[in-house]
Amino acid sequence: MREPAVKTETEHVSPAELGWRFGIGTALIAGGYIAWTLIPVVIATDLEPALKAALTGLFGATPFLTKLLAVVIMGRPAYTFLKKNVHNFIRRRTGRSDASDQA
């Protein structure tokens, strides 16, 4: 019997195995959200309205675009590792447990 090409379960990945790609991908994701802070700066400038609109749209779409690029650079296992750890951190900070998610 053949194994499926895409595994449905996430494989365990240790931080040591992630390497430099993980760092670059994480920086891209963080940088994408930091780009949102530039939108008020662009609006406050004396640029042409068309250029303001283009830059505002670009900075507004940056988080989505950097996430896509980060997944390409990091690879699926590293992105899943990051996502799982961020969700676990948020659950611990908000006091939610896995049992409350299933209810």
C-alpha positions in Angstrom: 0.0 0.0 0.0 1.3 3.4 -0.9 1.7 6.3 1.5 -0.2 9.4 0.7 1.8 12.2 -0.9 0.6 14.7 1.7 0.6 13.6 5.3 -2.4 14.6 7.2 -0.7 14.6 10.6 2.0 17.0 11.5 5.4 15.6 12.1 7.3 16.6 15.2 10.0 19.1 14.4 12.5 20.3 17.0 13.7 23.9 16.9 17.2 22.8 16.2 16.1 21.2 12.9 14.4 24.3 11.7 17.6 26.3 10.9 18.0 29.6 9.2 14.9 29.3 7.1 12.7 29.4 10.2 14.4 32.6 11.4 13.9 34.3 8.0 10.3 33.2 7.8 9.5 34.4 11.3 11.1 37.8 10.5 9.0 38.0 7.3 5.8 37.4 9.2 6.6 39.9 11.9 7.8 42.4 9.3 4.5 42.0 7.4 2.5 43.1 10.5 5.0 45.9 11.2 4.3 47.3 7.7 0.8 48.2 8.8 2.3 50.9 11.0 3.5 52.6 7.9 0.0 53.2 6.5 -0.6 56.4 8.7 2.8 57.7 7.7 2.0 57.3 4.0 -1.4 59.0 4.4 0.2 61.9 6.3 2.7 62.6 3.4 2.3 65.0 0.5 2.5 62.3 -2.1 0.2 62.1 -5.1 -3.2 60.5 -4.2 -2.7 57.6 -6.6 0.7 56.8 -5.1 -0.7 57.0 -1.6 -3.5 54.6 -2.6 -1.0 52.2 -4.1 1.3 52.2 -1.1 -1.5 51.9 1.3 -2.9 48.9 -0.6 0.6 47.3 -0.7 1.2 47.8 3.0 -2.3 46.5 3.8 -1.7 43.3 1.8 1.8 42.8 3.1 0.9 40.5 6.1 -0.8 38.1 3.7 2.0 38.2 1.1 4.7 37.7 3.7 2.9 34.8 5.2 2.8 33.1 1.8 6.5 33.8 1.2 7.4 32.6 4.7 5.7 29.3 4.1 7.6 28.9 0.9 10.9 29.7 2.6 10.3 27.8 5.9 8.5 24.8 4.5 5.3 23.4 5.8 6.7 21.6 8.9 8.4 24.7 10.2 5.3 26.9 9.6 3.1 24.3 11.4 5.6 24.3 14.3 5.4 28.2 14.5 1.6 28.2 14.3 1.2 25.5 16.9 3.5 27.3 19.3 1.9 30.7 18.8 -1.6 29.2 19.4 -0.4 27.3 22.5 1.1 30.6 23.8 -2.1 32.5 23.3 -4.2 29.7 24.9 -1.9 29.8 28.0 -2.1 33.6 28.2 -5.9 33.6 27.9 -6.5 30.6 30.1 -8.2 28.5 27.4 -7.6 24.8 27.3 -8.1 22.3 24.6 -11.1 20.9 26.4 -13.0 24.2 26.1 -12.3 24.2 22.3 -14.1 20.9 21.8 -17.3 21.9 23.7 
